[in-house]
């Protein structure tokens, strides 16, 4: 059978107020064409369908219209969607009673039985378009603290959940291949600094690759925006986001993954690059430059205007030797009349200590919550880093806050 693995759509995403809706429409139209052209039996989306737990009406409409068009125009296609850390599990699962459960499965959070997480409910049979069984999927969404069973016998809650879920699927699937999904940061995965929220699962920011069984034909992951393959006991892949969600992702080869499963439980994976509707520009192309050089480069830009919604996003990185209160005004003036959308002004300054290399000054929005906490601790306690147990307590509190963000309102 053939399945298409994609993730991290972030419907409703904006960059400094610039809507990404046209880019999502472009991607979803292309994806629908690929489902047909590649003769996919299953569309598998591994989390972060939305950019926020309270998505706009337009973002929700975009998802529902896309799913409805697939179900209408691609007979026999099966769709499996799992929730991510940006999704509200309750909101994602809300339309399930209205959908054809034989063709579409949505799992926003681990289902519960008698008030406890039920790993067995994560098993989903996968079929070819003609309806014949072809594989089984353990569809694991983003795991919040309440989704995990109690640790036992030295086994973490997340490891136990995966073991129990896989055991149930193994008992059902016979000789059919096994697919496992996840939305988390697995050890060894490369992150994107400006657009990925760090997540804590079971008290840890990263999860070892050993939670995945070696007999799985394919492990489909979401959360990290860079498409990548991980070293592990089987084929483990992040599909990545469909297009750049920050300036740091402009060089990624965004797209989807075509996964072919054979009867012997092996997989063959082929990346399919997605077309990019809106380019990302950077001045200078590498590193940083003095403000005067930046102004000259911006004034020399010659671009055709593709229309307001398709104008390139622009990042500039300025090397500063001291305060520059009119920085934004001078950049805006250099860009006057240019068909671009300025999304970031990076500032790079020499470090205060002699002999140290230049350090990039980061905006608050670019810092992870743990970085802010550590910096405040150093400011309050004479430059001392927070103790490991204090930092761990902060991470657990942060996870509780993020879980509350995804709770139904």
Secondary structure, 3 states (H helix, E strand, C coil): CEEEEECCCCECCEECCEECHHHHHHHHHHHHHHHHHCCCCEEEEECCCECCCCCCHHHHHHHHHHHHHHHHHCCCCEEEEECCCCCCHHHHHHHHHHCCCCCEEEECCCCEECCEECHHHHEEEEECCCCCEEEEEECCCCCCHHHCCCCECCECHHHHHHHHHHHHHHHHHCCCEEEEEEECCECCCCCCCCCCCCCCECCECCECHHHCCCCCCEEEEECCCCCEEECCCCCEEECCCCCCCCHHHCCCCCEEEEEEECCCCCEEEEEEECCCCCCEEEECCCCCEEHHHHHHHHHHCCCCCCCHHHCEEEEEEEEECCCCCCHHHHHHHHCCCCCEEEEEEEEEECCCCCCCCCEEECCHHHCCHHHHHHHHHHHHCCCCCCCHHHHHHHHHHHHHHHHHHCCCC
